Amino acid sequence: MTIGLNAFLFVAGMLFSIGFFGLLWKRNSLILLMCLELMLNAINLMLIGFSKYNASLYTEMGQNQPMMGGYLFVFFIITVAAAEVAIGLALAVALYRKHHSINVHAFSLLRD
């Protein structure tokens, strides 16, 4: 049994929408970072699904070359996500040390 492209897109769309609405509704900086990670992982899942679908099309046509484009983008997105988490957690720690809160509205107070 193979998983079709529709299943990849449905799960990725659900993950992306959960992350997007979490970004809109929550004001805790750690939850915002988790929502961003959820959105990036949804994009990764879509890229992997499209790569798998594209590779299956090429094998049906008789070409036996691996299609690695989507997988390479996934590695770049994971690298960017790791950098984003490192910077975001550093900002959250700085915010908590200064104001004893990790509310997003207090970020404008870090300029002082």
C-alpha positions as YAML, in Angstrom:
chain: A
units: angstrom
residues:
- id: 1
  name: MET
  ca: [0.00, 0.00, 0.00]
- id: 2
  name: THR
  ca: [1.39, 3.37, -0.98]
- id: 3
  name: ILE
  ca: [0.49, 6.73, 0.45]
- id: 4
  name: GLY
  ca: [-0.74, 9.12, -2.22]
- id: 5
  name: LEU
  ca: [0.05, 12.77, -2.68]
- id: 6
  name: ASN
  ca: [-3.38, 13.78, -1.35]
- id: 7
  name: ALA
  ca: [-2.58, 12.32, 2.06]
- id: 8
  name: PHE
  ca: [0.71, 14.23, 2.25]
- id: 9
  name: LEU
  ca: [-0.99, 17.47, 1.26]
- id: 10
  name: PHE
  ca: [-3.90, 16.99, 3.67]
- id: 11
  name: VAL
  ca: [-1.68, 16.34, 6.70]
- id: 12
  name: ALA
  ca: [0.70, 19.15, 5.74]
- id: 13
  name: GLY
  ca: [-2.21, 21.55, 5.27]
- id: 14
  name: MET
  ca: [-3.63, 20.66, 8.66]
- id: 15
  name: LEU
  ca: [-0.25, 21.11, 10.36]
- id: 16
  name: PHE
  ca: [0.30, 24.44, 8.62]
- id: 17
  name: SER
  ca: [-3.14, 25.73, 9.56]
- id: 18
  name: ILE
  ca: [-2.68, 24.72, 13.22]
- id: 19
  name: GLY
  ca: [0.66, 26.56, 13.27]
- id: 20
  name: PHE
  ca: [-0.77, 29.60, 11.50]
- id: 21
  name: PHE
  ca: [-3.73, 29.97, 13.84]
- id: 22
  name: GLY
  ca: [-1.42, 29.42, 16.79]
- id: 23
  name: LEU
  ca: [0.67, 32.36, 15.58]
- id: 24
  name: LEU
  ca: [-2.43, 34.53, 15.33]
- id: 25
  name: TRP
  ca: [-3.94, 33.67, 18.73]
- id: 26
  name: LYS
  ca: [-1.08, 33.08, 21.15]
- id: 27
  name: ARG
  ca: [1.17, 35.72, 22.70]
- id: 28
  name: ASN
  ca: [3.66, 33.50, 24.53]
- id: 29
  name: SER
  ca: [6.99, 33.64, 22.72]
- id: 30
  name: LEU
  ca: [7.79, 29.96, 23.28]
- id: 31
  name: ILE
  ca: [4.44, 28.89, 21.84]
- id: 32
  name: LEU
  ca: [5.06, 31.20, 18.87]
- id: 33
  name: LEU
  ca: [8.37, 29.44, 18.24]
- id: 34
  name: MET
  ca: [6.64, 26.06, 18.39]
- id: 35
  name: CYS
  ca: [4.00, 27.27, 15.93]
- id: 36
  name: LEU
  ca: [6.70, 28.46, 13.54]
- id: 37
  name: GLU
  ca: [8.40, 25.07, 13.80]
- id: 38
  name: LEU
  ca: [5.09, 23.36, 13.09]
- id: 39
  name: MET
  ca: [4.65, 25.48, 9.95]
- id: 40
  name: LEU
  ca: [8.18, 24.73, 8.77]
- id: 41
  name: ASN
  ca: [7.65, 21.01, 9.32]
- id: 42
  name: ALA
  ca: [4.42, 21.19, 7.30]
- id: 43
  name: ILE
  ca: [6.38, 22.73, 4.44]
- id: 44
  name: ASN
  ca: [8.98, 19.97, 4.79]
- id: 45
  name: LEU
  ca: [6.25, 17.35, 4.60]
- id: 46
  name: MET
  ca: [4.84, 18.93, 1.43]
- id: 47
  name: LEU
  ca: [8.27, 19.04, -0.19]
- id: 48
  name: ILE
  ca: [8.89, 15.38, 0.63]
- id: 49
  name: GLY
  ca: [5.46, 14.46, -0.71]
- id: 50
  name: PHE
  ca: [6.04, 16.31, -3.97]
- id: 51
  name: SER
  ca: [9.50, 14.74, -4.33]
- id: 52
  name: LYS
  ca: [8.11, 11.27, -3.77]
- id: 53
  name: TYR
  ca: [5.28, 11.90, -6.24]
- id: 54
  name: ASN
  ca: [7.70, 13.33, -8.82]
- id: 55
  name: ALA
  ca: [10.08, 10.37, -8.42]
- id: 56
  name: SER
  ca: [7.22, 7.92, -8.91]
- id: 57
  name: LEU
  ca: [6.25, 9.72, -12.13]
- id: 58
  name: TYR
  ca: [9.79, 9.44, -13.46]
- id: 59
  name: THR
  ca: [10.01, 5.72, -12.66]
- id: 60
  name: GLU
  ca: [6.70, 5.13, -14.47]
- id: 61
  name: MET
  ca: [8.16, 6.84, -17.55]
- id: 62
  name: GLY
  ca: [11.18, 4.54, -17.47]
- id: 63
  name: GLN
  ca: [13.76, 7.00, -16.18]
- id: 64
  name: ASN
  ca: [15.69, 5.70, -13.21]
- id: 65
  name: GLN
  ca: [17.37, 8.90, -12.00]
- id: 66
  name: PRO
  ca: [16.81, 9.95, -8.40]
- id: 67
  name: MET
  ca: [15.03, 13.26, -7.89]
- id: 68
  name: MET
  ca: [16.67, 14.90, -4.89]
- id: 69
  name: GLY
  ca: [15.44, 18.51, -5.23]
- id: 70
  name: GLY
  ca: [12.75, 18.37, -2.55]
- id: 71
  name: TYR
  ca: [14.97, 16.52, -0.11]
- id: 72
  name: LEU
  ca: [17.72, 19.12, -0.47]
- id: 73
  name: PHE
  ca: [15.24, 21.91, 0.26]
- id: 74
  name: VAL
  ca: [14.19, 20.01, 3.39]
- id: 75
  name: PHE
  ca: [17.78, 20.04, 4.67]
- id: 76
  name: PHE
  ca: [18.03, 23.80, 4.08]
- id: 77
  name: ILE
  ca: [14.72, 24.41, 5.88]
- id: 78
  name: ILE
  ca: [15.84, 22.29, 8.84]
- id: 79
  name: THR
  ca: [19.04, 24.36, 9.04]
- id: 80
  name: VAL
  ca: [17.10, 27.62, 9.00]
- id: 81
  name: ALA
  ca: [14.69, 26.26, 11.63]
- id: 82
  name: ALA
  ca: [17.58, 25.36, 13.93]
- id: 83
  name: ALA
  ca: [19.02, 28.86, 13.61]
- id: 84
  name: GLU
  ca: [15.58, 30.37, 14.22]
- id: 85
  name: VAL
  ca: [15.13, 28.36, 17.40]
- id: 86
  name: ALA
  ca: [18.57, 29.32, 18.71]
- id: 87
  name: ILE
  ca: [17.95, 33.03, 18.16]
- id: 88
  name: GLY
  ca: [14.37, 32.86, 19.40]
- id: 89
  name: LEU
  ca: [15.31, 31.09, 22.61]
- id: 90
  name: ALA
  ca: [18.09, 33.60, 23.23]
- id: 91
  name: LEU
  ca: [15.57, 36.42, 22.86]
- id: 92
  name: ALA
  ca: [13.11, 34.66, 25.16]
- id: 93
  name: VAL
  ca: [15.78, 34.21, 27.84]
- id: 94
  name: ALA
  ca: [16.80, 37.87, 27.56]
- id: 95
  name: LEU
  ca: [13.16, 38.93, 27.82]
- id: 96
  name: TYR
  ca: [12.54, 36.76, 30.87]
- id: 97
  name: ARG
  ca: [15.68, 37.97, 32.63]
- id: 98
  name: LYS
  ca: [14.70, 41.61, 32.19]
- id: 99
  name: HIS
  ca: [10.91, 41.55, 32.67]
- id: 100
  name: HIS
  ca: [10.12, 38.13, 34.23]
- id: 101
  name: SER
  ca: [7.63, 37.46, 31.46]
- id: 102
  name: ILE
  ca: [7.82, 35.86, 28.01]
- id: 103
  name: ASN
  ca: [4.86, 37.77, 26.59]
- id: 104
  name: VAL
  ca: [5.45, 39.00, 23.05]
- id: 105
  name: HIS
  ca: [4.26, 42.53, 23.85]
- id: 106
  name: ALA
  ca: [7.26, 42.99, 26.15]
- id: 107
  name: PHE
  ca: [9.72, 42.65, 23.24]
- id: 108
  name: SER
  ca: [9.43, 46.36, 22.51]
- id: 109
  name: LEU
  ca: [10.73, 46.98, 26.05]
- id: 110
  name: LEU
  ca: [14.08, 45.31, 25.26]
- id: 111
  name: ARG
  ca: [15.31, 48.47, 23.52]
- id: 112
  name: ASP
  ca: [15.72, 50.24, 26.85]
...
